[in-house]
Amino acid sequence: MSISARFIDFMNTHVAPVARRMENQPHISAIRDGFIVVLPFLIVGSFIMILLIPPFDENTTNSFGQAWWSFSHWASGYGWRFFQMSFNAISLLTSASIAYNLAKAYKREPLPAAFLSVMSFLLVAAPVDNGAMDIKFFGGIGLFSAIFIAIYTVELTRLLEFLNIRIRLPKEVPHAVAESLNIVIPILAVLLTLYPFALYIEHSTGVTIPQLIMDFMAPLIKVSDSLGAICLFVFATHLLWFLGINGSLVLMQLWTPFLLQNMAANLAAFQAGEPLPYIVTNSFWDFYIVHGASGGVIALAFLLVRSKSAHLRSIGKIGLVPSFFSIGEPIVYGVPLVVNPLFFIPLIFAPMANAIIAYLLLDFNLIHRIYLMAPWTTPAPIGAYLVSAADIWAPVLSVSLIVLDIIIYYPFFKMYEKVCLEKEQSQTLTEEEKEMLMAKAREAAK
């Protein structure tokens, strides 16, 4: 058995089962699905921000720029309110969506679970002083608290059900009424457990639980923005893709809270006129590292459409347009790249090179750092331009990285193209031989 075959066998035996279990683990899948629900609010909030802060100097003489600024001044009173209720309410929304999805995974009523999580989050993260509620943890800095509280409230409800601690009602009571009253016991349990604990933390440390969690997570947040962390994440994600497992689906939900917190901190710094502190955000991943889907396969799509192999050329024609919108499955599974030793190196090395180059350029402030979010399906150069304060060099970087990926993929593509051509020629010869045999058979029959 060759070294590549032994490596693939080892990965399929030991790594793939663990990744699949992670993908199906209830808490991880609930976090993933919970973030999927709230991301559209962030995207709309980001576009509101773009409308309210035009990519022009406020004193520009450009007529289009002046018109945009006039619209911005007129709309700011309306737009900023929606922005606050979308982008700066992400933790409140997340606490509901994760609890909803986790309760659903346990086949329990999801809506009461979502309400209970929101109530608990407000108790812990939004103390009231002199009649005014502190809402600073509704934004990105409260995400970790929202995740922990959502999981705690659902698991507490499960524990109470397991212990059969519930309100017992006559059978005649309608099911909907019974389900709504069953949440009373969990509400009381939260008031007797989580709320006293939150008050104790506030009085003993002088800070709220969300602030304490942020202080504890600060080293991890800082590490998440390092070049080493991004390279490790790129390697792990694309190793899973090589095995046929959606690496982004498995791992991104674990990293998303850090990326969203980084983006929220960048936005706060941008609004305050301060330097943006973080490099790695969701959009950094989408528009610089995996533009054209994981592995940077849009580069391979450009090579495939001009291939001499009929099979590869057909896959390129099918996959090129979707890859512009970061949908790479037609190429990943059509070529295939999955468990294909010839493509192992470029599948990992191309996005790794993208990450290193983009990180260093942003680290040296040669390109504006990211503080907003655009849909991951936005074509990479356009998305990079939108989320980086309209820095014209952002799309230039994105396009340059695609060109670099074409260079990285090219030698491996040519090797695989040769293999495919040999197979196609062999199949053609076989068909010709069959026709000759049929012709001889017909002559013999005569």
C-alpha positions as CSV (number, residue, x, y, z in Angstrom):
1,M,0.0,0.0,0.0
2,S,1.4,3.4,-1.0
3,I,2.0,6.2,1.5
4,S,-0.9,8.3,0.2
5,A,-3.2,5.3,0.4
6,R,-2.1,4.6,4.0
7,F,-2.7,8.3,4.9
8,I,-6.2,8.3,3.4
9,D,-7.0,5.1,5.2
10,F,-5.8,6.5,8.5
11,M,-7.8,9.7,8.0
12,N,-11.0,7.8,7.1
13,T,-10.6,5.5,10.1
14,H,-9.7,7.9,12.8
15,V,-10.4,11.5,11.8
16,A,-13.6,11.3,9.7
17,P,-15.7,9.6,12.3
18,V,-14.8,12.2,14.9
19,A,-15.7,15.1,12.5
20,R,-19.0,13.5,11.7
21,R,-19.8,13.1,15.4
22,M,-18.9,16.8,15.9
23,E,-21.2,17.8,13.0
24,N,-24.1,15.9,14.6
25,Q,-23.5,16.9,18.2
26,P,-26.6,18.7,19.4
27,H,-24.9,21.7,21.1
28,I,-22.5,22.3,18.1
29,S,-25.3,21.9,15.5
30,A,-27.5,24.3,17.6
31,I,-24.8,26.9,17.7
32,R,-24.3,26.5,13.9
33,D,-28.0,26.7,13.1
34,G,-28.5,29.6,15.6
35,F,-25.8,31.7,13.9
36,I,-27.2,30.9,10.4
37,V,-30.6,32.4,11.6
38,V,-29.1,35.7,12.8
39,L,-26.5,36.3,10.1
40,P,-29.0,37.9,7.8
41,F,-29.6,40.6,10.4
42,L,-25.9,41.3,10.5
43,I,-25.7,41.5,6.7
44,V,-28.6,43.9,6.4
45,G,-27.2,46.0,9.3
46,S,-23.9,46.1,7.4
47,F,-25.5,47.4,4.3
48,I,-27.3,50.0,6.3
49,M,-23.9,51.1,7.7
50,I,-22.5,51.4,4.1
51,L,-25.5,53.6,3.1
52,L,-25.0,55.8,6.2
53,I,-21.2,56.2,5.8
54,P,-20.4,56.8,2.1
55,P,-17.0,55.8,0.7
56,F,-16.2,59.4,-0.1
57,D,-14.7,62.3,1.8
58,E,-17.6,64.4,3.3
59,N,-16.2,67.5,1.5
60,T,-15.9,65.8,-1.9
61,T,-16.7,67.8,-5.0
62,N,-17.9,64.7,-6.8
63,S,-21.7,65.1,-7.5
64,F,-22.5,61.5,-6.8
65,G,-20.6,61.6,-3.6
66,Q,-22.3,64.8,-2.5
67,A,-25.7,63.3,-3.3
68,W,-24.9,60.2,-1.3
69,W,-23.8,62.3,1.7
70,S,-27.0,64.3,1.4
71,F,-29.0,61.1,1.5
72,S,-26.9,59.9,4.4
73,H,-27.6,63.0,6.5
74,W,-31.4,62.7,5.7
75,A,-31.6,59.0,6.5
76,S,-29.3,58.7,9.5
77,G,-32.0,59.3,12.0
78,Y,-34.0,56.3,10.6
79,G,-31.1,54.1,9.6
80,W,-29.1,54.1,12.8
81,R,-32.1,52.9,14.7
82,F,-32.4,49.8,12.5
83,F,-28.7,49.3,12.7
84,Q,-28.7,49.3,16.5
85,M,-31.6,46.8,16.5
86,S,-29.9,44.4,14.1
87,F,-26.1,44.6,14.4
88,N,-26.0,45.7,18.0
89,A,-28.6,43.2,19.1
90,I,-26.8,40.2,17.8
91,S,-26.3,38.5,21.3
92,L,-29.9,38.9,22.2
93,L,-31.0,37.4,18.9
94,T,-28.4,34.6,19.3
95,S,-29.6,33.6,22.7
96,A,-33.1,33.0,21.3
97,S,-32.0,31.2,18.1
98,I,-29.5,28.8,19.8
99,A,-32.0,27.8,22.5
100,Y,-34.7,27.4,19.9
101,N,-32.5,25.0,17.8
102,L,-31.2,23.1,20.7
103,A,-34.7,22.5,22.1
104,K,-35.8,21.4,18.6
105,A,-32.9,19.0,18.5
106,Y,-34.1,17.4,21.7
107,K,-37.7,17.3,20.3
108,R,-39.0,19.8,22.8
109,E,-41.1,22.9,22.3
110,P,-38.6,25.4,20.8
111,L,-40.5,28.7,21.3
112,P,-40.8,28.6,25.1
113,A,-37.1,27.6,25.2
114,A,-36.2,30.7,23.1
115,F,-38.3,33.0,25.4
116,L,-36.7,31.5,28.5
117,S,-33.2,32.0,27.1
118,V,-34.0,35.7,26.2
119,M,-35.4,36.3,29.7
120,S,-32.3,34.7,31.3
121,F,-29.9,36.7,29.1
122,L,-31.7,40.0,30.1
123,L,-31.4,39.0,33.8
124,V,-27.7,38.3,33.5
125,A,-26.5,40.7,30.9
126,A,-28.7,43.8,31.2
127,P,-28.7,45.1,34.8
128,V,-31.1,48.0,35.5
129,D,-29.7,51.0,37.3
130,N,-32.0,54.0,38.2
131,G,-34.6,52.7,35.8
132,A,-32.2,52.5,32.8
133,M,-31.2,49.2,31.3
134,D,-27.5,48.6,30.3
135,I,-27.6,47.1,26.8
136,K,-23.9,47.2,25.9
137,F,-23.8,43.4,26.0
138,F,-26.5,43.1,23.4
139,G,-23.9,43.5,20.7
140,G,-21.0,41.2,19.8
141,I,-19.2,41.4,23.2
142,G,-22.1,39.4,24.7
143,L,-22.0,36.5,22.3
144,F,-20.2,34.0,24.6
145,S,-22.7,34.8,27.4
146,A,-25.6,34.3,25.0
147,I,-24.3,30.9,23.9
148,F,-23.7,29.7,27.5
149,I,-27.1,31.0,28.7
150,A,-29.0,29.4,25.8
151,I,-27.4,26.0,26.5
152,Y,-27.8,26.3,30.3
153,T,-31.6,27.1,30.1
154,V,-32.3,24.3,27.7
155,E,-30.3,21.7,29.7
156,L,-31.9,22.9,32.9
157,T,-35.3,22.4,31.4
158,R,-34.3,18.9,30.3
159,L,-33.1,18.1,33.8
160,L,-36.4,19.2,35.4
161,E,-38.3,17.0,32.9
162,F,-36.0,14.1,33.7
163,L,-36.7,14.5,37.4
164,N,-40.4,14.8,36.6
165,I,-40.6,18.2,38.2
166,R,-43.5,19.9,36.4
167,I,-47.0,21.2,36.7
168,R,-49.5,18.4,36.5
169,L,-52.7,19.4,34.7
170,P,-55.9,17.5,33.9
171,K,-56.0,15.8,30.5
172,E,-58.9,18.1,29.6
173,V,-56.5,21.0,29.4
174,P,-55.6,21.8,25.8
175,H,-52.1,20.8,24.8
176,A,-51.1,24.3,23.8
177,V,-52.1,25.6,27.2
178,A,-50.3,22.8,29.0
179,E,-47.1,23.4,27.1
180,S,-47.2,27.1,27.9
181,L,-47.7,26.5,31.6
182,N,-44.9,23.9,31.7
183,I,-42.4,26.7,31.2
184,V,-43.3,28.1,34.6
185,I,-41.1,25.7,36.6
186,P,-38.0,26.4,34.4
187,I,-38.6,30.1,34.8
188,L,-38.6,29.7,38.6
189,A,-35.5,27.4,38.4
190,V,-33.7,30.2,36.5
191,L,-34.7,32.7,39.1
192,L,-33.5,30.5,41.9
193,T,-30.2,29.4,40.3
194,L,-28.8,31.6,37.5
195,Y,-30.1,35.0,38.7
196,P,-28.7,34.7,42.3
197,F,-25.4,33.6,40.9
198,A,-25.4,36.6,38.6
199,L,-26.1,38.9,41.5
200,Y,-23.4,37.3,43.6
201,I,-20.8,37.8,40.8
202,E,-21.8,41.4,40.4
203,H,-21.5,42.2,44.1
204,S,-18.3,40.2,44.7
205,T,-16.4,41.2,41.6
206,G,-18.0,44.5,40.6
207,V,-18.7,43.2,37.0
208,T,-21.4,41.3,35.3
209,I,-21.1,37.7,34.2
210,P,-20.8,38.7,30.5
211,Q,-17.9,41.0,31.4
212,L,-16.3,38.3,33.5
213,I,-16.6,35.9,30.5
214,M,-15.1,38.4,28.2
215,D,-12.2,39.0,30.5
216,F,-11.7,35.2,30.7
217,M,-12.0,34.8,26.9
218,A,-9.7,37.8,26.1
219,P,-6.6,35.6,25.5
220,L,-8.5,33.3,23.2
221,I,-9.9,36.2,21.3
222,K,-6.5,37.6,20.8
223,V,-5.1,34.2,19.8
224,S,-8.0,33.8,17.3
225,D,-6.7,36.9,15.4
226,S,-3.1,35.5,15.1
227,L,-1.5,34.2,11.9
228,G,-0.9,30.8,13.6
229,A,-4.5,30.4,14.5
230,I,-5.8,31.2,11.0
231,C,-3.3,28.8,9.4
232,L,-4.3,26.0,11.8
233,F,-7.9,26.6,11.1
234,V,-7.4,26.7,7.3
235,F,-5.4,23.4,7.5
236,A,-8.1,21.6,9.7
237,T,-11.0,22.8,7.6
238,H,-9.5,21.8,4.3
239,L,-8.3,18.5,5.6
240,L,-11.9,17.6,6.4
241,W,-12.9,18.8,2.9
242,F,-10.3,16.4,1.4
243,L,-12.1,13.6,3.3
244,G,-15.5,14.6,1.8
245,I,-16.7,16.4,4.9
246,N,-17.8,20.0,4.8
247,G,-15.0,21.4,7.0
248,S,-16.6,24.9,7.2
249,L,-19.8,23.4,8.4
250,V,-18.1,21.3,11.1
251,L,-15.6,23.9,12.4
252,M,-16.9,27.4,11.6
253,Q,-19.6,27.3,14.2
254,L,-16.8,26.9,16.9
255,W,-14.9,29.9,15.5
256,T,-17.8,32.1,14.5
257,P,-18.3,33.7,18.0
258,F,-14.6,34.9,18.0
259,L,-14.9,36.2,14.4
260,L,-18.2,38.1,15.2
261,Q,-16.7,39.6,18.3
262,N,-13.6,40.7,16.3
263,M,-15.9,42.4,13.7
264,A,-18.0,44.1,16.4
265,A,-14.8,45.4,18.0
266,N,-13.6,46.7,14.7
267,L,-17.0,48.4,14.0
268,A,-16.9,50.1,17.4
269,A,-13.4,51.3,16.7
270,F,-14.4,52.6,13.3
271,Q,-17.3,54.5,14.7
272,A,-15.0,56.0,17.4
273,G,-12.4,57.0,14.8
274,E,-9.8,54.7,16.3
275,P,-7.5,52.1,14.6
276,L,-9.3,48.8,13.9
277,P,-7.8,46.2,16.3
278,Y,-8.5,42.9,14.5
279,I,-7.7,41.3,11.2
280,V,-9.6,38.0,11.1
281,T,-13.4,38.2,10.7
282,N,-16.0,36.3,8.9
283,S,-15.6,38.4,5.8
284,F,-11.8,38.0,5.9
285,W,-12.4,34.3,5.6
286,D,-15.0,34.6,2.8
287,F,-13.4,37.2,0.5
288,Y,-9.6,36.6,1.0
289,I,-9.1,32.9,2.0
290,V,-11.9,30.9,0.4
291,H,-13.1,33.2,-2.4
292,G,-14.9,30.9,-4.9
293,A,-15.6,28.4,-2.1
294,S,-13.3,26.4,0.2
295,G,-10.0,25.6,-1.3
296,G,-10.2,28.6,-3.6
297,V,-11.6,26.3,-6.3
298,I,-12.7,29.2,-8.5
299,A,-9.0,29.1,-9.6
300,L,-9.4,25.4,-10.6
301,A,-12.7,26.2,-12.3
302,F,-10.9,28.6,-14.7
303,L,-8.4,25.8,-15.6
304,L,-11.1,23.1,-16.0
305,V,-13.1,25.0,-18.6
306,R,-10.1,24.9,-20.9
307,S,-9.1,21.3,-20.2
308,K,-8.4,18.8,-23.0
309,S,-10.3,16.2,-20.9
310,A,-14.0,16.1,-21.8
311,H,-14.8,15.1,-18.2
312,L,-12.9,17.9,-16.6
313,R,-14.1,20.4,-19.2
314,S,-17.7,19.5,-18.5
315,I,-17.2,19.9,-14.7
316,G,-15.6,23.3,-15.3
317,K,-18.5,24.5,-17.3
318,I,-21.0,23.3,-14.7
319,G,-19.0,24.6,-11.7
320,L,-17.6,27.9,-12.9
321,V,-20.7,30.1,-12.4
322,P,-21.5,28.7,-9.0
323,S,-17.9,29.2,-7.8
324,F,-18.3,32.9,-8.5
325,F,-20.9,32.8,-5.7
326,S,-18.7,30.6,-3.4
327,I,-20.5,27.4,-4.2
328,G,-17.8,24.9,-4.9
329,E,-19.5,21.5,-4.4
330,P,-19.9,20.8,-8.2
331,I,-16.1,21.0,-8.5
332,V,-15.1,19.5,-5.2
333,Y,-17.2,16.4,-5.8
334,G,-17.3,16.5,-9.6
335,V,-13.5,16.4,-10.3
336,P,-13.3,15.0,-7.6
337,L,-11.0,16.7,-5.1
338,V,-12.3,14.4,-2.4
339,V,-9.8,11.7,-1.4
340,N,-7.8,12.6,-4.5
341,P,-4.0,12.5,-3.6
342,L,-3.1,14.6,-6.7
343,F,-5.1,17.6,-5.3
344,F,-4.3,17.2,-1.6
345,I,-1.4,19.8,-1.7
346,P,-3.2,22.6,-3.6
347,L,-6.5,22.1,-1.8
348,I,-4.7,23.0,1.5
349,F,-1.8,25.1,0.2
350,A,-3.8,27.5,-1.9
351,P,-6.1,28.8,0.9
352,M,-3.1,28.7,3.3
353,A,-1.1,31.0,0.9
354,N,-4.2,33.3,0.7
355,A,-4.4,33.5,4.4
356,I,-0.8,34.3,5.0
357,I,-0.6,37.0,2.3
358,A,-3.9,38.7,3.2
359,Y,-3.1,38.6,6.9
360,L,0.3,40.2,6.4
361,L,-1.0,43.0,4.1
362,L,-3.8,43.9,6.6
363,D,-1.4,43.6,9.5
364,F,0.9,46.2,8.0
365,N,-2.2,48.3,7.3
366,L,-1.6,48.3,3.5
367,I,-5.2,47.4,3.0
368,H,-8.1,48.6,5.2
369,R,-9.2,46.1,7.8
370,I,-12.8,44.7,7.8
371,Y,-15.5,46.0,10.0
372,L,-18.7,44.9,8.2
373,M,-20.2,41.8,6.7
374,A,-21.6,40.9,3.3
375,P,-23.3,37.7,2.2
376,W,-20.8,34.9,1.7
377,T,-22.3,34.4,-1.8
378,T,-21.1,37.9,-2.9
379,P,-18.4,37.5,-5.5
380,A,-15.1,38.0,-3.7
381,P,-13.7,41.2,-5.2
382,I,-17.1,42.9,-4.7
383,G,-17.5,41.6,-1.2
384,A,-13.9,42.7,-0.3
385,Y,-14.6,46.2,-1.5
386,L,-17.9,46.5,0.4
387,V,-16.6,45.4,3.8
388,S,-13.3,47.3,3.9
389,A,-14.5,50.9,3.8
390,A,-14.4,50.9,0.0
391,D,-10.7,50.4,-0.1
392,I,-9.9,50.0,-3.9
393,W,-6.9,47.8,-3.0
394,A,-9.2,45.2,-1.4
395,P,-10.6,43.8,-4.6
396,V,-7.2,44.1,-6.2
397,L,-5.9,41.8,-3.4
398,S,-8.8,39.4,-3.9
399,V,-8.2,39.1,-7.7
400,S,-4.5,38.7,-7.2
401,L,-5.0,35.8,-4.8
402,I,-7.2,34.1,-7.3
403,V,-4.4,34.4,-9.9
404,L,-2.0,33.0,-7.3
405,D,-4.3,30.1,-6.7
406,I,-4.4,29.4,-10.5
407,I,-0.6,29.2,-10.5
408,I,-0.7,26.8,-7.4
409,Y,-3.3,24.5,-8.9
410,Y,-1.9,24.4,-12.4
411,P,0.8,21.7,-12.1
412,F,-1.5,19.4,-10.2
413,F,-4.3,20.0,-12.6
414,K,-2.0,19.1,-15.6
415,M,-1.0,15.8,-13.8
416,Y,-4.7,14.9,-13.2
417,E,-5.7,16.0,-16.7
418,K,-3.1,13.5,-18.1
419,V,-4.6,10.7,-16.0
420,C,-8.2,11.6,-17.2
421,L,-7.1,11.8,-20.9
422,E,-5.5,8.3,-20.6
423,K,-8.7,6.9,-19.2
424,E,-10.9,8.6,-21.8
425,Q,-8.6,7.3,-24.6
426,S,-8.7,3.8,-23.1
427,Q,-12.5,3.9,-23.0
428,T,-12.6,5.1,-26.6
429,L,-10.4,2.3,-27.8
430,T,-12.6,-0.2,-25.9
431,E,-15.7,1.2,-27.7
432,E,-13.9,0.9,-31.1
433,E,-12.9,-2.6,-30.3
434,K,-16.5,-3.5,-29.4
435,E,-17.7,-2.0,-32.8
436,M,-15.1,-4.1,-34.7
437,L,-16.2,-7.3,-32.8
438,M,-19.9,-6.5,-33.6
439,A,-19.0,-6.0,-37.3
440,K,-17.1,-9.3,-37.4
441,A,-20.0,-11.0,-35.7
442,R,-22.5,-9.6,-38.3
443,E,-20.2,-10.8,-41.1
444,A,-20.0,-14.3,-39.6
445,A,-23.7,-14.4,-39.2
446,K,-24.1,-13.7,-43.0
